[in-house]
Amino acid sequence: MAMVAMREQGHKLIDGPVVLGVKFRFPRPESHVLKSGKLAKGAPLAKISSPDLSKLVRCVEDSLTDAKAWTDDSYVTRLVASKMYAKPGEAIGVEVELAAVSQ
């Protein structure tokens, strides 16, 4: 999917430093939400259970290498990553942003 999305946007292979931004959004367990739709007392705001954020990021980096976004994930010089529960109405999944760094 990454390769298709990049082609549709006219993306070319990045051959230099890159900034990678990833936001992982997970569904909130039903036990966290009251019938009224509000968060239950003690429900965590952040997702601190598995999978590990570093492993999720590694998976995205490897996928972008396979999709030919860059030659190698060693090109990532800055990383901004988060793992959270999706807010009501928010999409579940991963949002990825790439930006080539000017030299």
C-alpha positions, 0 to 999 in steps of 0.5 A: 500500500505504501508503494501505491500511495507514494506513486499516486503522490509522485513520490521519488526515492529519497537519497539523503537524510529524512525525517520520519513521523509515525502515529499509531492509533489503536482501538480503545478496549470496551472496558475503558468506556462507559455506556454514556460514551465517557471514559471510565475512571482509571482508564489510561489516556495512553496505550502502554501495553504491547506492542512496543513502539520501537518495534512498530516503528521498525516495521514501518521503516522496513516497509518503507525500504521495501516500498522504495521510499529510500535506499535504507532506513539508516537515512532517518535522521529524525524520528517523531513517533507516538502510540495512542488510543484513537479518539472517538471518530478517529481512524485506527491504524498508522499515519506516516509522514516523510520529509527529505532534509535539505542539505 
